[in-house]
Amino acid sequence: MARGLSLVAIVVSGLTFAFGEGGSKRVLAGVLFGVGMTIAALNFLG
């Protein structure tokens, strides 16, 4: 479930980056950091 949501978040942030919104790099970095933390937590707990 978390991996599916992280994939959706990456796709949405990629589209935001592609259309050149001003703060998209910050959003993309935040999404990647959040996804990394989520996957690390799942691996740690599982």
C-alpha distance matrix in Angstrom:
0.0 3.8 5.5 5.2 6.3 8.6 9.9 10.8 12.4 14.3 15.6 16.8 18.5 20.0 21.5 22.8 24.3 25.8 27.5 29.0 28.2 30.1 27.4 24.8 25.3 24.6 21.4 20.3 21.3 19.4 16.1 16.6 17.6 14.7 12.2 14.6 14.7 11.0 11.0 14.3 13.4 10.7 13.6 16.1 14.7 13.7
3.8 0.0 3.8 5.4 5.1 6.0 8.5 9.9 10.4 12.2 14.2 15.3 16.3 18.0 20.0 20.9 22.1 24.0 25.9 26.9 26.0 27.5 24.6 22.1 22.3 21.4 18.4 17.3 17.9 15.9 12.8 13.2 13.9 10.9 8.6 11.0 11.0 7.4 7.8 11.3 10.5 8.6 11.6 14.0 13.2 12.9
5.5 3.8 0.0 3.8 5.4 5.0 6.1 8.7 9.7 10.4 12.3 14.2 15.2 16.2 18.4 19.8 20.7 22.2 24.4 25.6 25.3 26.9 24.3 21.4 21.3 21.0 18.1 16.3 17.1 15.9 12.5 12.1 13.6 11.4 8.1 10.2 11.5 8.4 7.4 11.2 11.7 9.6 11.6 14.7 14.6 13.7
5.2 5.4 3.8 0.0 3.8 5.4 5.1 6.4 8.7 9.9 10.7 12.5 14.3 15.3 16.8 18.6 19.9 21.1 23.0 24.7 24.3 26.4 24.1 21.1 21.7 21.6 18.4 16.7 18.3 17.1 13.4 13.8 15.8 13.5 10.5 13.3 14.6 11.5 11.1 14.9 15.2 13.0 15.3 18.3 17.9 16.9
6.3 5.1 5.4 3.8 0.0 3.8 5.4 5.1 6.2 8.6 9.9 10.6 12.3 14.1 15.4 16.5 18.2 19.8 21.4 22.8 21.9 23.8 21.3 18.6 19.5 19.0 15.6 14.6 16.2 14.5 10.9 12.2 13.9 11.2 9.0 12.5 13.3 10.4 11.2 14.8 14.7 13.4 16.1 18.6 18.2 17.9
8.6 6.0 5.0 5.4 3.8 0.0 3.8 5.4 5.0 6.1 8.6 9.8 10.4 12.0 14.2 15.2 16.2 18.1 20.0 21.0 20.4 22.0 19.4 16.5 16.8 16.4 13.3 11.7 13.0 11.7 8.0 8.6 10.6 8.4 5.8 9.2 10.7 8.5 9.0 12.5 13.2 12.4 14.7 17.2 17.6 17.5
9.9 8.5 6.1 5.1 5.4 3.8 0.0 3.8 5.4 5.1 6.2 8.7 9.9 10.4 12.4 14.3 15.1 16.3 18.6 20.0 20.0 22.1 20.0 16.7 17.1 17.5 14.5 12.3 14.2 13.8 10.0 10.1 13.0 11.6 8.7 11.5 13.8 11.8 11.5 15.1 16.3 15.0 16.8 19.8 20.2 19.6
10.8 9.9 8.7 6.4 5.1 5.4 3.8 0.0 3.8 5.5 5.1 6.2 8.6 9.7 10.7 12.4 14.1 15.2 16.8 18.6 18.2 20.6 18.7 15.6 16.8 17.2 13.7 12.3 14.9 14.1 10.4 11.7 14.6 12.8 10.7 14.1 15.9 13.8 14.3 17.9 18.6 17.5 19.7 22.5 22.6 22.2
12.4 10.4 9.7 8.7 6.2 5.0 5.4 3.8 0.0 3.8 5.5 5.2 6.1 8.4 9.9 10.5 12.1 14.1 15.6 16.7 15.8 17.8 15.4 12.6 13.7 13.6 10.1 9.0 11.5 10.4 6.8 8.9 11.5 9.8 8.6 12.1 13.7 12.3 13.5 16.7 17.4 17.1 19.4 21.7 22.1 22.4
14.3 12.2 10.4 9.9 8.6 6.1 5.1 5.5 3.8 0.0 3.8 5.5 5.2 5.9 8.6 9.8 10.3 12.0 14.3 15.3 15.2 17.1 15.0 11.7 12.1 12.8 9.9 7.5 10.0 10.2 6.8 7.3 10.8 10.4 8.6 11.4 13.9 13.1 13.5 16.5 18.0 17.8 19.4 22.0 23.0 23.0
15.6 14.2 12.3 10.7 9.9 8.6 6.2 5.1 5.5 3.8 0.0 3.8 5.5 5.0 6.2 8.6 9.7 10.4 12.4 14.3 14.7 17.3 16.0 12.4 13.6 14.9 11.9 9.9 13.0 13.4 10.2 11.0 14.6 14.0 12.2 15.1 17.6 16.5 16.7 19.9 21.4 20.8 22.4 25.2 26.0 25.6
16.8 15.3 14.2 12.5 10.6 9.8 8.7 6.2 5.2 5.5 3.8 0.0 3.8 5.4 5.2 6.3 8.6 9.8 10.8 12.6 12.2 14.9 13.6 10.4 12.4 13.4 10.1 9.2 12.7 12.6 9.8 11.8 14.9 14.1 13.2 16.4 18.4 17.4 18.3 21.4 22.5 22.2 24.3 26.7 27.3 27.3
18.5 16.3 15.2 14.3 12.3 10.4 9.9 8.6 6.1 5.2 5.5 3.8 0.0 3.8 5.4 4.9 6.1 8.5 10.0 10.6 10.1 12.2 10.5 7.1 8.7 9.8 6.8 5.5 9.2 9.6 7.5 9.4 12.5 12.4 12.0 14.8 16.9 16.7 17.8 20.4 21.7 22.0 23.9 26.0 27.0 27.5
20.0 18.0 16.2 15.3 14.1 12.0 10.4 9.7 8.4 5.9 5.0 5.4 3.8 0.0 3.8 5.4 5.0 6.1 8.7 9.9 10.7 13.2 12.2 8.5 9.5 11.7 9.6 7.2 10.7 12.2 10.1 10.7 14.3 14.8 13.8 16.1 18.8 18.7 19.0 21.7 23.5 23.6 25.0 27.5 28.7 28.8
21.5 20.0 18.4 16.8 15.4 14.2 12.4 10.7 9.9 8.6 6.2 5.2 5.4 3.8 0.0 3.8 5.3 4.9 6.2 8.7 9.5 12.8 12.6 9.2 11.4 13.7 11.3 10.0 13.8 14.8 12.8 14.1 17.5 17.6 16.8 19.4 21.9 21.5 22.1 24.9 26.5 26.4 28.0 30.5 31.5 31.5
22.8 20.9 19.8 18.6 16.5 15.2 14.3 12.4 10.5 9.8 8.6 6.3 4.9 5.4 3.8 0.0 3.8 5.5 5.4 6.4 6.1 9.2 9.0 6.0 8.9 10.9 8.7 8.5 12.2 13.1 11.8 13.8 16.7 16.9 16.9 19.5 21.6 21.5 22.7 25.2 26.6 26.9 28.8 30.9 31.9 32.4
24.3 22.1 20.7 19.9 18.2 16.2 15.1 14.1 12.1 10.3 9.7 8.6 6.1 5.0 5.3 3.8 0.0 3.8 5.5 5.2 6.4 8.6 8.6 5.2 6.7 9.7 8.7 7.5 10.8 12.7 11.9 13.0 15.9 17.0 16.9 18.9 21.4 21.8 22.6 24.9 26.7 27.3 28.7 30.8 32.2 32.7
25.8 24.0 22.2 21.1 19.8 18.1 16.3 15.2 14.1 12.0 10.4 9.8 8.5 6.1 4.9 5.5 3.8 0.0 3.8 5.4 8.1 10.9 11.9 8.8 10.3 13.5 12.4 11.0 14.3 16.3 15.2 15.9 19.2 20.1 19.6 21.6 24.3 24.5 25.0 27.4 29.4 29.6 30.9 33.3 34.7 34.8
27.5 25.9 24.4 23.0 21.4 20.0 18.6 16.8 15.6 14.3 12.4 10.8 10.0 8.7 6.2 5.4 5.5 3.8 0.0 3.8 6.0 9.5 11.2 9.0 11.5 14.3 13.2 12.8 16.2 17.7 16.8 18.3 21.3 21.9 21.8 24.1 26.5 26.6 27.4 29.9 31.6 31.9 33.5 35.8 36.9 37.2
29.0 26.9 25.6 24.7 22.8 21.0 20.0 18.6 16.7 15.3 14.3 12.6 10.6 9.9 8.7 6.4 5.2 5.4 3.8 0.0 3.8 6.2 8.5 7.0 9.1 12.0 11.8 11.8 14.7 16.5 16.4 17.7 20.3 21.4 21.8 23.8 26.0 26.6 27.6 29.8 31.5 32.2 33.7 35.7 37.1 37.7
28.2 26.0 25.3 24.3 21.9 20.4 20.0 18.2 15.8 15.2 14.7 12.2 10.1 10.7 9.5 6.1 6.4 8.1 6.0 3.8 0.0 3.8 5.8 5.4 8.6 10.4 9.9 11.1 13.9 14.9 15.2 17.2 19.4 20.1 21.0 23.2 25.0 25.6 27.1 29.1 30.5 31.4 33.2 34.9 36.1 37.0
30.1 27.5 26.9 26.4 23.8 22.0 22.1 20.6 17.8 17.1 17.3 14.9 12.2 13.2 12.8 9.2 8.6 10.9 9.5 6.2 3.8 0.0 3.8 5.7 7.7 9.0 9.8 11.5 13.4 14.5 15.7 17.6 19.1 20.2 21.7 23.5 25.0 26.1 27.8 29.4 30.7 32.1 33.8 35.2 36.6 37.8
27.4 24.6 24.3 24.1 21.3 19.4 20.0 18.7 15.4 15.0 16.0 13.6 10.5 12.2 12.6 9.0 8.6 11.9 11.2 8.5 5.8 3.8 0.0 3.8 5.6 5.5 6.4 8.8 10.2 10.9 12.5 14.5 15.7 16.7 18.5 20.2 21.5 22.7 24.6 26.0 27.2 28.8 30.6 31.8 33.1 34.5
24.8 22.1 21.4 21.1 18.6 16.5 16.7 15.6 12.6 11.7 12.4 10.4 7.1 8.5 9.2 6.0 5.2 8.8 9.0 7.0 5.4 5.7 3.8 0.0 3.8 5.4 4.9 6.0 8.5 9.7 10.3 12.1 14.0 15.1 16.2 18.1 19.8 20.7 22.2 24.0 25.5 26.7 28.3 29.9 31.3 32.3
25.3 22.3 21.3 21.7 19.5 16.8 17.1 16.8 13.7 12.1 13.6 12.4 8.7 9.5 11.4 8.9 6.7 10.3 11.5 9.1 8.6 7.7 5.6 3.8 0.0 3.8 5.4 5.1 6.1 8.6 9.8 10.6 12.2 14.1 15.3 16.4 18.4 19.9 21.1 22.4 24.3 25.7 27.0 28.4 30.2 31.3
24.6 21.4 21.0 21.6 19.0 16.4 17.5 17.2 13.6 12.8 14.9 13.4 9.8 11.7 13.7 10.9 9.7 13.5 14.3 12.0 10.4 9.0 5.5 5.4 3.8 0.0 3.8 5.5 5.1 6.2 8.6 10.0 10.6 12.2 14.2 15.4 16.6 18.3 20.1 21.1 22.5 24.4 25.8 26.8 28.5 30.0
21.4 18.4 18.1 18.4 15.6 13.3 14.5 13.7 10.1 9.9 11.9 10.1 6.8 9.6 11.3 8.7 8.7 12.4 13.2 11.8 9.9 9.8 6.4 4.9 5.4 3.8 0.0 3.8 5.5 5.1 6.1 8.6 9.8 10.4 12.1 14.1 15.3 16.3 18.2 19.8 20.9 22.4 24.2 25.5 26.8 28.1
20.3 17.3 16.3 16.7 14.6 11.7 12.3 12.3 9.0 7.5 9.9 9.2 5.5 7.2 10.0 8.5 7.5 11.0 12.8 11.8 11.1 11.5 8.8 6.0 5.1 5.5 3.8 0.0 3.8 5.4 5.1 6.2 8.5 9.8 10.5 12.2 14.2 15.2 16.4 18.2 19.9 21.0 22.5 24.1 25.7 26.6
21.3 17.9 17.1 18.3 16.2 13.0 14.2 14.9 11.5 10.0 13.0 12.7 9.2 10.7 13.8 12.2 10.8 14.3 16.2 14.7 13.9 13.4 10.2 8.5 6.1 5.1 5.5 3.8 0.0 3.8 5.5 5.2 6.1 8.6 9.9 10.6 12.3 14.2 15.5 16.4 18.3 20.0 21.2 22.4 24.3 25.6
19.4 15.9 15.9 17.1 14.5 11.7 13.8 14.1 10.4 10.2 13.4 12.6 9.6 12.2 14.8 13.1 12.7 16.3 17.7 16.5 14.9 14.5 10.9 9.7 8.6 6.2 5.1 5.4 3.8 0.0 3.8 5.5 5.1 6.1 8.5 9.8 10.6 12.2 14.3 15.3 16.4 18.3 20.0 20.9 22.4 24.0
16.1 12.8 12.5 13.4 10.9 8.0 10.0 10.4 6.8 6.8 10.2 9.8 7.5 10.1 12.8 11.8 11.9 15.2 16.8 16.4 15.2 15.7 12.5 10.3 9.8 8.6 6.1 5.1 5.5 3.8 0.0 3.8 5.4 5.1 6.0 8.5 9.9 10.4 12.2 14.0 15.2 16.4 18.2 19.7 21.0 22.1
16.6 13.2 12.1 13.8 12.2 8.6 10.1 11.7 8.9 7.3 11.0 11.8 9.4 10.7 14.1 13.8 13.0 15.9 18.3 17.7 17.2 17.6 14.5 12.1 10.6 10.0 8.6 6.2 5.2 5.5 3.8 0.0 3.8 5.4 5.1 6.1 8.6 9.8 10.6 12.1 14.1 15.3 16.4 18.1 19.9 20.8
17.6 13.9 13.6 15.8 13.9 10.6 13.0 14.6 11.5 10.8 14.6 14.9 12.5 14.3 17.5 16.7 15.9 19.2 21.3 20.3 19.4 19.1 15.7 14.0 12.2 10.6 9.8 8.5 6.1 5.1 5.4 3.8 0.0 3.8 5.5 5.1 6.3 8.7 10.1 10.6 12.3 14.3 15.4 16.3 18.3 19.8
14.7 10.9 11.4 13.5 11.2 8.4 11.6 12.8 9.8 10.4 14.0 14.1 12.4 14.8 17.6 16.9 17.0 20.1 21.9 21.4 20.1 20.2 16.7 15.1 14.1 12.2 10.4 9.8 8.6 6.1 5.1 5.4 3.8 0.0 3.8 5.4 5.1 6.1 8.7 9.8 10.5 12.3 14.3 15.2 16.4 18.0
12.2 8.6 8.1 10.5 9.0 5.8 8.7 10.7 8.6 8.6 12.2 13.2 12.0 13.8 16.8 16.9 16.9 19.6 21.8 21.8 21.0 21.7 18.5 16.2 15.3 14.2 12.1 10.5 9.9 8.5 6.0 5.1 5.5 3.8 0.0 3.8 5.4 5.0 6.1 8.5 9.8 10.6 12.3 14.1 15.3 16.2
14.6 11.0 10.2 13.3 12.5 9.2 11.5 14.1 12.1 11.4 15.1 16.4 14.8 16.1 19.4 19.5 18.9 21.6 24.1 23.8 23.2 23.5 20.2 18.1 16.4 15.4 14.1 12.2 10.6 9.8 8.5 6.1 5.1 5.4 3.8 0.0 3.8 5.5 5.3 6.1 8.5 10.0 10.6 12.1 14.2 15.2
14.7 11.0 11.5 14.6 13.3 10.7 13.8 15.9 13.7 13.9 17.6 18.4 16.9 18.8 21.9 21.6 21.4 24.3 26.5 26.0 25.0 25.0 21.5 19.8 18.4 16.6 15.3 14.2 12.3 10.6 9.9 8.6 6.3 5.1 5.4 3.8 0.0 3.8 5.6 5.1 6.1 8.6 9.9 10.3 12.1 13.9
11.0 7.4 8.4 11.5 10.4 8.5 11.8 13.8 12.3 13.1 16.5 17.4 16.7 18.7 21.5 21.5 21.8 24.5 26.6 26.6 25.6 26.1 22.7 20.7 19.9 18.3 16.3 15.2 14.2 12.2 10.4 9.8 8.7 6.1 5.0 5.5 3.8 0.0 3.8 5.4 5.1 6.2 8.7 9.8 10.6 11.9
11.0 7.8 7.4 11.1 11.2 9.0 11.5 14.3 13.5 13.5 16.7 18.3 17.8 19.0 22.1 22.7 22.6 25.0 27.4 27.6 27.1 27.8 24.6 22.2 21.1 20.1 18.2 16.4 15.5 14.3 12.2 10.6 10.1 8.7 6.1 5.3 5.6 3.8 0.0 3.8 5.4 5.1 6.2 8.5 9.9 10.3
14.3 11.3 11.2 14.9 14.8 12.5 15.1 17.9 16.7 16.5 19.9 21.4 20.4 21.7 24.9 25.2 24.9 27.4 29.9 29.8 29.1 29.4 26.0 24.0 22.4 21.1 19.8 18.2 16.4 15.3 14.0 12.1 10.6 9.8 8.5 6.1 5.1 5.4 3.8 0.0 3.8 5.5 5.1 6.1 8.6 9.8
13.4 10.5 11.7 15.2 14.7 13.2 16.3 18.6 17.4 18.0 21.4 22.5 21.7 23.5 26.5 26.6 26.7 29.4 31.6 31.5 30.5 30.7 27.2 25.5 24.3 22.5 20.9 19.9 18.3 16.4 15.2 14.1 12.3 10.5 9.8 8.5 6.1 5.1 5.4 3.8 0.0 3.8 5.4 5.0 6.1 8.3
10.7 8.6 9.6 13.0 13.4 12.4 15.0 17.5 17.1 17.8 20.8 22.2 22.0 23.6 26.4 26.9 27.3 29.6 31.9 32.2 31.4 32.1 28.8 26.7 25.7 24.4 22.4 21.0 20.0 18.3 16.4 15.3 14.3 12.3 10.6 10.0 8.6 6.2 5.1 5.5 3.8 0.0 3.8 5.4 5.2 5.7
13.6 11.6 11.6 15.3 16.1 14.7 16.8 19.7 19.4 19.4 22.4 24.3 23.9 25.0 28.0 28.8 28.7 30.9 33.5 33.7 33.2 33.8 30.6 28.3 27.0 25.8 24.2 22.5 21.2 20.0 18.2 16.4 15.4 14.3 12.3 10.6 9.9 8.7 6.2 5.1 5.4 3.8 0.0 3.8 5.6 5.1
16.1 14.0 14.7 18.3 18.6 17.2 19.8 22.5 21.7 22.0 25.2 26.7 26.0 27.5 30.5 30.9 30.8 33.3 35.8 35.7 34.9 35.2 31.8 29.9 28.4 26.8 25.5 24.1 22.4 20.9 19.7 18.1 16.3 15.2 14.1 12.1 10.3 9.8 8.5 6.1 5.0 5.4 3.8 0.0 3.8 5.7
14.7 13.2 14.6 17.9 18.2 17.6 20.2 22.6 22.1 23.0 26.0 27.3 27.0 28.7 31.5 31.9 32.2 34.7 36.9 37.1 36.1 36.6 33.1 31.3 30.2 28.5 26.8 25.7 24.3 22.4 21.0 19.9 18.3 16.4 15.3 14.2 12.1 10.6 9.9 8.6 6.1 5.2 5.6 3.8 0.0 3.8
13.7 12.9 13.7 16.9 17.9 17.5 19.6 22.2 22.4 23.0 25.6 27.3 27.5 28.8 31.5 32.4 32.7 34.8 37.2 37.7 37.0 37.8 34.5 32.3 31.3 30.0 28.1 26.6 25.6 24.0 22.1 20.8 19.8 18.0 16.2 15.2 13.9 11.9 10.3 9.8 8.3 5.7 5.1 5.7 3.8 0.0
